[in-house]
């Protein structure tokens, strides 16, 4: 292993290098259109995104979404119980 490669591995292991990214040239790949995509997350996905990014607000919103969903489900079960 070369000295440069050893230094690179040491930086990775120390956390100084946290990752790598690739920027692709769409034109070179023959991709001829772009798409604009909006994603709405709720519940566990929103909570996980908050945990991943360290955003406590998003994480808590995800937990709140889950609690609201649980309450709604419970209400539907009570309603169904009285219906029968």
FIMARRO-903994 format. One line per field, with one value per atom (N, C-alpha, C, O, CB): atom name; x, y, z; residue number from 1. Coordinates in pm, 1 decimal, decimal comma. Atoms other than C-alpha are relative to their C-alpha. Glycine has a CB too. Example, Ala and Ser with C-alpha at 12.3 -4.5 7.8 and 13.67 -1.06 7.14 Angstrom:
<nodes>
site [N_CA_C_O_CB_N_CA_C_O_CB]
east [89,0_1230,0_90,0_193,6_-99,2_-82,0_1367,0_-77,0_-26,1_41,4]
north [-119,0_-450,0_120,0_118,1_2,7_-119,0_-106,0_109,0_219,8_46,2]
up [0,0_780,0_0,0_66,5_124,6_-6,0_714,0_73,0_89,9_-141,5]
pos [1_1_1_1_1_2_2_2_2_2]
</nodes>
This chain:
<nodes>
site [N_CA_C_O_CB_N_CA_C_O_CB_N_CA_C_O_CB_N_CA_C_O_CB_N_CA_C_O_CB_N_CA_C_O_CB_N_CA_C_O_CB_N_CA_C_O_CB_N_CA_C_O_CB_N_CA_C_O_CB_N_CA_C_O_CB_N_CA_C_O_CB_N_CA_C_O_CB_N_CA_C_O_CB_N_CA_C_O_CB_N_CA_C_O_CB_N_CA_C_O_CB_N_CA_C_O_CB_N_CA_C_O_CB_N_CA_C_O_CB_N_CA_C_O_CB_N_CA_C_O_CB_N_CA_C_O_CB_N_CA_C_O_CB_N_CA_C_O_CB_N_CA_C_O_CB_N_CA_C_O_CB_N_CA_C_O_CB_N_CA_C_O_CB_N_CA_C_O_CB_N_CA_C_O_CB_N_CA_C_O_CB_N_CA_C_O_CB_N_CA_C_O_CB_N_CA_C_O_CB_N_CA_C_O_CB_N_CA_C_O_CB_N_CA_C_O_CB_N_CA_C_O_CB_N_CA_C_O_CB_N_CA_C_O_CB_N_CA_C_O_CB_N_CA_C_O_CB_N_CA_C_O_CB_N_CA_C_O_CB_N_CA_C_O_CB_N_CA_C_O_CB_N_CA_C_O_CB_N_CA_C_O_CB_N_CA_C_O_CB_N_CA_C_O_CB_N_CA_C_O_CB_N_CA_C_O_CB_N_CA_C_O_CB_N_CA_C_O_CB_N_CA_C_O_CB_N_CA_C_O_CB_N_CA_C_O_CB_N_CA_C_O_CB_N_CA_C_O_CB_N_CA_C_O_CB_N_CA_C_O_CB_N_CA_C_O_CB_N_CA_C_O_CB_N_CA_C_O_CB_N_CA_C_O_CB_N_CA_C_O_CB_N_CA_C_O_CB_N_CA_C_O_CB_N_CA_C_O_CB_N_CA_C_O_CB_N_CA_C_O_CB_N_CA_C_O_CB_N_CA_C_O_CB_N_CA_C_O_CB_N_CA_C_O_CB_N_CA_C_O_CB_N_CA_C_O_CB_N_CA_C_O_CB_N_CA_C_O_CB_N_CA_C_O_CB_N_CA_C_O_CB_N_CA_C_O_CB_N_CA_C_O_CB]
east [85,8_0,0_90,7_188,4_-97,8_-83,1_141,3_-19,7_-121,3_-33,9_14,6_202,8_-125,7_-192,6_123,6_119,2_-72,7_-126,5_-217,2_-5,6_116,5_-321,3_-12,3_-123,4_10,4_3,7_-225,0_-53,9_-134,8_140,7_50,4_-284,7_-150,3_-225,1_75,5_141,7_-618,8_-81,1_-183,4_-22,1_70,0_-726,4_-2,3_-102,9_67,4_-4,2_-612,4_-100,7_-166,3_142,3_97,9_-823,9_-142,3_-228,4_19,1_132,4_-1123,6_-30,3_-138,8_-8,4_20,2_-1078,1_-17,5_-87,9_116,4_12,3_-1044,5_-131,2_-169,2_116,1_124,5_-1369,6_18,4_-79,6_-65,9_-24,8_-1202,4_-61,8_-108,6_150,8_70,4_-1334,6_-122,8_-112,8_90,9_123,5_-1697,8_-70,5_-166,4_-93,6_64,6_-1787,9_48,5_131,3_-150,5_-35,3_-1756,4_-128,3_-232,5_91,5_116,5_-1994,2_44,3_159,7_-74,0_-24,1_-2019,2_-96,4_-215,0_-17,3_86,2_-2151,8_6,6_109,5_43,5_5,4_-2262,3_-36,4_-111,8_-100,5_33,6_-2278,7_-114,7_-94,8_124,9_119,7_-2632,9_11,6_-30,0_-123,4_-14,4_-2550,5_91,0_61,1_55,6_-94,3_-2255,2_-63,3_-25,4_125,6_67,9_-2482,9_-120,9_-186,7_-43,6_111,6_-2743,5_-135,6_-238,9_-0,2_125,9_-3004,9_-48,7_17,2_17,1_42,3_-3211,3_-110,1_-158,6_-46,2_102,3_-3464,1_28,3_101,8_-142,1_-12,1_-3483,6_-138,5_-238,6_67,7_128,0_-3754,6_12,2_114,3_-41,4_7,7_-3852,9_-94,6_-210,8_-48,9_76,9_-3975,2_-15,9_81,0_68,7_27,3_-4140,4_-36,7_-115,4_-113,9_26,4_-4147,1_-54,8_2,4_128,8_56,5_-4368,3_16,7_-24,6_-150,6_-21,3_-4269,6_-87,3_-111,7_149,0_78,4_-4481,0_47,1_111,3_-151,7_-21,3_-4445,8_143,4_234,7_-82,8_-132,1_-4151,4_104,6_221,2_-8,4_-96,8_-3989,5_49,0_168,0_-62,6_-35,5_-3995,9_87,4_184,5_-126,9_-79,7_-3862,4_141,4_239,5_-67,5_-130,9_-3580,7_84,0_204,6_-17,3_-72,2_-3488,7_52,1_163,7_-90,7_-43,2_-3473,3_117,5_210,8_-113,7_-112,1_-3248,3_125,9_234,6_-34,4_-113,7_-3023,9_67,5_190,2_-44,5_-55,2_-2980,9_27,5_85,4_-94,2_-18,4_-2975,7_-99,8_-77,2_140,0_103,4_-3287,9_-107,8_-196,5_-61,6_95,3_-3482,5_-142,6_-236,7_38,9_133,9_-3776,5_-68,2_-184,1_6,9_55,5_-3827,6_-26,6_-129,4_95,7_16,9_-3778,1_-125,6_-203,3_124,5_117,2_-4040,3_-129,3_-232,1_14,1_117,9_-4284,2_-39,1_-157,5_26,5_26,4_-4249,8_-66,1_-159,1_129,1_61,3_-4328,4_-142,9_-231,4_82,3_134,9_-4629,1_-93,6_-208,3_3,3_80,7_-4754,1_-42,6_-156,7_78,7_30,6_-4733,8_-103,4_-192,9_126,9_95,1_-4920,8_-139,8_-238,9_46,1_129,8_-5198,0_-63,1_-183,3_16,7_49,7_-5227,3_-52,7_-156,4_110,3_43,6_-5252,3_-131,8_-218,9_106,1_125,9_-5524,9_-114,7_-225,5_12,6_104,2_-5717,9_-42,0_-161,0_49,4_31,0_-5691,4_-82,8_-177,3_129,7_73,8_-5811,7_-143,9_-237,4_69,4_134,8_-6107,0_-83,9_-202,4_6,9_72,9_-6202,6_-40,8_-149,6_86,3_32,6_-6189,8_-116,5_-203,9_122,9_110,6_-6417,3_-129,2_-232,7_27,9_118,0_-6658,3_-52,7_-173,2_34,2_40,5_-6660,3_-60,1_-152,5_120,4_51,0_-6720,1_-144,6_-225,9_87,8_137,8_-7034,3_-94,2_-215,9_-2,5_80,6_-7152,1_-56,4_-167,7_82,8_40,8_-7172,8_-80,3_-125,0_118,4]
north [-117,3_0,0_124,0_130,3_-0,4_-120,7_339,8_91,2_81,1_76,5_-94,6_614,2_86,7_116,9_89,4_-81,8_821,9_-77,9_-23,2_44,3_84,1_533,5_-20,7_-21,0_-136,2_16,2_479,2_126,5_118,2_-33,4_-125,3_848,2_14,4_58,0_120,3_-6,5_832,1_-89,7_-46,7_-40,4_94,1_525,5_52,8_39,1_-139,3_-54,3_693,7_114,1_124,4_49,4_-109,0_1001,8_-54,9_-2,3_93,9_63,4_778,4_-59,1_-38,5_-109,6_66,1_579,7_99,1_70,1_-91,3_-101,0_896,9_76,6_147,0_96,9_-72,8_1032,3_134,0_204,0_21,1_-126,2_1329,3_-1,9_100,8_27,3_19,0_1192,7_-81,9_-198,3_-71,1_68,1_1104,8_-68,2_-142,1_97,4_65,1_994,5_57,6_148,6_13,2_-43,2_1041,4_22,3_-33,6_-104,0_-19,9_1163,4_1,5_29,4_131,0_1,1_1133,5_98,6_99,8_-143,6_-90,1_1404,2_-45,1_-32,3_151,4_53,6_1252,7_108,8_201,0_-114,7_-91,5_1441,3_-63,4_-159,2_28,2_57,4_1374,7_-4,4_-101,4_79,8_-4,4_1479,4_-112,3_-177,2_136,3_105,6_1240,0_-138,3_-230,2_5,8_128,4_959,2_-15,5_-119,6_-15,3_8,5_1038,6_24,3_-11,4_-133,9_-30,7_1154,0_134,5_237,1_3,0_-117,3_1403,5_81,8_178,2_-42,6_-80,5_1529,8_3,1_-80,0_-55,9_-12,2_1642,4_-11,7_22,5_133,8_11,7_1571,7_70,4_59,5_-149,6_-63,7_1776,8_-85,3_-103,8_149,8_93,7_1546,9_57,0_101,6_-139,5_-40,4_1642,3_-124,9_-207,6_107,3_115,8_1388,5_49,2_138,5_-85,7_-30,1_1409,8_-123,6_-233,7_42,6_112,0_1194,7_17,8_129,3_-11,8_0,7_1100,0_-115,2_-209,4_-11,6_110,2_884,9_-46,2_34,1_-114,2_58,6_649,5_49,4_64,6_-151,8_-49,6_774,2_138,8_168,5_3,7_-135,3_1132,7_-5,3_69,6_84,3_15,6_1025,2_-46,7_4,9_-100,1_52,4_827,6_107,9_117,5_-121,1_-108,0_1124,1_100,6_150,8_70,4_-91,0_1344,7_-54,2_19,1_28,5_62,9_1098,0_3,2_33,2_-145,4_5,9_1064,2_135,5_143,9_-50,4_-133,9_1439,6_74,3_182,9_81,2_-67,5_1524,4_112,1_200,3_54,7_-103,5_1737,9_-46,7_-123,6_31,4_42,8_1695,9_40,6_-31,5_57,6_-46,6_1896,8_-98,0_-134,4_140,2_95,7_1660,9_-134,5_-197,7_-18,1_127,0_1356,5_4,7_-90,7_-30,7_-12,4_1485,4_9,6_-42,6_122,2_-5,3_1565,9_-141,0_-173,7_90,4_138,6_1203,7_-78,2_-155,5_-68,8_67,4_1079,0_47,6_-32,3_24,5_-55,4_1312,3_-58,1_-91,5_154,1_61,2_1181,0_-141,4_-181,6_-3,0_137,2_827,3_-2,9_-87,5_-72,3_-5,0_920,9_35,7_-23,9_102,1_-37,9_1091,3_-118,3_-142,6_119,2_115,5_784,6_-107,1_-168,3_-57,9_99,5_555,7_39,6_-44,7_-17,9_-46,9_771,8_-14,1_-52,0_145,8_13,9_773,9_-146,4_-177,2_53,9_143,0_394,0_-46,1_-123,7_-82,2_38,4_357,8_50,2_-21,0_55,5_-55,2_585,9_-80,5_-103,5_143,6_82,1_380,3_-133,8_-184,1_-23,3_128,3_60,5_14,6_-71,9_-56,0_-24,1_209,8_18,3_-37,9_124,3_-24,1_330,9_-133,4_-158,6_99,1_130,0_-16,4_-89,8_-166,1_-70,3_83,3_-181,2_35,8_-52,0_16,3_-42,4_26,1_-22,7_-29,0_144,8_23,1_-31,9_-141,9_-165,4_24,2_141,2_-408,3_-26,6_-139,5_-93,9]
up [0,0_0,0_0,0_74,6_124,0_12,5_-94,3_121,1_189,8_-130,6_-111,1_164,7_-14,2_84,6_8,9_24,9_2,9_37,2_99,9_-148,6_-30,4_32,2_150,1_203,1_-72,0_-145,8_397,8_66,8_159,2_54,5_-56,7_474,9_-24,8_62,8_-59,8_34,2_296,1_92,4_145,8_-146,5_-89,1_497,1_143,4_213,0_-4,2_-136,0_821,2_15,6_119,3_34,1_-3,9_740,2_1,6_72,1_-120,4_0,0_664,7_136,7_191,0_-108,2_-128,9_986,1_114,2_210,9_29,9_-105,1_1195,5_-8,8_84,8_-7,2_18,6_1054,9_-69,2_-95,0_131,8_69,6_885,5_-139,5_-188,8_-9,4_127,2_556,6_33,0_71,7_-110,1_-40,1_613,9_-115,1_-93,2_63,8_112,5_264,3_-131,3_-134,7_10,3_134,5_-107,9_-77,8_-43,7_-71,2_85,1_-373,3_-145,2_-177,6_36,2_143,9_-746,3_-63,7_-31,0_-60,4_75,6_-975,7_-145,0_-211,4_16,2_135,2_-1303,4_-100,0_-68,9_-7,9_109,7_-1631,1_-77,8_-152,5_-93,9_61,4_-1752,2_-151,7_-214,9_40,1_145,6_-2107,5_-50,7_-150,9_-43,5_39,1_-2127,4_10,0_-62,5_87,2_-18,1_-2009,2_-92,1_-92,8_144,5_93,5_-2271,3_64,7_8,2_-65,7_-67,4_-2021,0_-53,4_-36,4_157,2_75,8_-2214,5_66,4_7,2_-134,1_-66,8_-1960,0_149,2_202,4_-27,5_-144,0_-1601,4_61,2_-1,7_39,7_-70,1_-1349,8_134,1_201,9_19,1_-129,5_-1049,1_84,0_47,8_-10,9_-81,4_-773,2_140,5_201,9_4,6_-137,0_-446,3_78,9_32,7_6,7_-85,2_-164,8_133,1_195,6_21,0_-130,7_141,3_87,0_50,5_-10,5_-90,9_433,4_122,9_169,1_40,0_-122,3_729,4_87,2_40,7_-30,5_-93,5_1035,2_12,1_31,6_-39,8_-24,8_1060,4_-99,5_-63,1_-5,9_98,5_736,6_39,7_28,7_-141,5_-41,6_863,7_124,9_136,1_26,1_-122,0_1202,7_-34,2_19,4_96,6_40,0_1038,3_-69,1_-46,2_-93,3_67,5_817,7_102,0_88,9_-103,0_-105,4_1125,3_78,0_110,5_93,7_-71,0_1304,6_-85,3_-36,0_38,3_91,5_999,8_-14,6_-18,6_-136,3_21,7_955,6_129,9_128,1_-85,1_-128,3_1325,6_21,1_103,9_10,1_-9,6_1283,1_97,1_60,3_-140,1_-102,7_1607,6_-33,3_0,1_134,5_35,2_1474,2_-95,8_-75,9_-63,0_96,2_1178,4_67,0_42,6_-119,5_-71,8_1401,5_86,8_89,7_87,4_-87,3_1646,4_-79,8_-36,6_89,8_86,4_1364,7_-44,8_-52,3_-122,8_39,2_1251,1_112,1_89,1_-41,6_-114,8_1599,3_20,4_51,1_127,3_-14,7_1617,4_-106,0_-76,3_-10,2_106,4_1280,8_38,7_15,8_-132,6_-39,8_1418,4_111,5_110,9_44,4_-110,4_1735,9_-51,4_-9,2_106,3_58,3_1535,5_-72,7_-62,4_-97,2_73,8_1315,4_95,2_69,3_-88,9_-99,0_1619,1_63,4_84,6_108,4_-58,5_1771,6_-98,6_-60,7_44,9_101,9_1446,2_-12,5_-19,3_-136,5_8,8_1421,8_120,3_105,5_-9,4_-120,7_1781,5_-7,6_28,9_126,4_15,0_1711,4_-96,9_-73,0_-46,2_98,3_1406,4_60,3_32,0_-125,8_-63,7_1613,0_97,5_104,7_73,4_-93,4_1879,0_-77,7_-41,7_88,7_83,3_1611,2_-56,5_-55,6_-115,8_55,9_1450,2_107,7_79,9_-65,6_-109,8_1789,9_32,0_61,0_125,9_-28,2_1844,7_-115,6_-98,2_37,0_118,6_1492,8_1,0_-46,1_-127,0_-0,8_1547,8_119,6_140,1_-4,5]
pos [1_1_1_1_1_2_2_2_2_2_3_3_3_3_3_4_4_4_4_4_5_5_5_5_5_6_6_6_6_6_7_7_7_7_7_8_8_8_8_8_9_9_9_9_9_10_10_10_10_10_11_11_11_11_11_12_12_12_12_12_13_13_13_13_13_14_14_14_14_14_15_15_15_15_15_16_16_16_16_16_17_17_17_17_17_18_18_18_18_18_19_19_19_19_19_20_20_20_20_20_21_21_21_21_21_22_22_22_22_22_23_23_23_23_23_24_24_24_24_24_25_25_25_25_25_26_26_26_26_26_27_27_27_27_27_28_28_28_28_28_29_29_29_29_29_30_30_30_30_30_31_31_31_31_31_32_32_32_32_32_33_33_33_33_33_34_34_34_34_34_35_35_35_35_35_36_36_36_36_36_37_37_37_37_37_38_38_38_38_38_39_39_39_39_39_40_40_40_40_40_41_41_41_41_41_42_42_42_42_42_43_43_43_43_43_44_44_44_44_44_45_45_45_45_45_46_46_46_46_46_47_47_47_47_47_48_48_48_48_48_49_49_49_49_49_50_50_50_50_50_51_51_51_51_51_52_52_52_52_52_53_53_53_53_53_54_54_54_54_54_55_55_55_55_55_56_56_56_56_56_57_57_57_57_57_58_58_58_58_58_59_59_59_59_59_60_60_60_60_60_61_61_61_61_61_62_62_62_62_62_63_63_63_63_63_64_64_64_64_64_65_65_65_65_65_66_66_66_66_66_67_67_67_67_67_68_68_68_68_68_69_69_69_69_69_70_70_70_70_70_71_71_71_71_71_72_72_72_72_72_73_73_73_73_73_74_74_74_74_74_75_75_75_75_75_76_76_76_76_76_77_77_77_77_77_78_78_78_78_78_79_79_79_79_79_80_80_80_80_80_81_81_81_81_81_82_82_82_82_82_83_83_83_83_83_84_84_84_84_84]
</nodes>
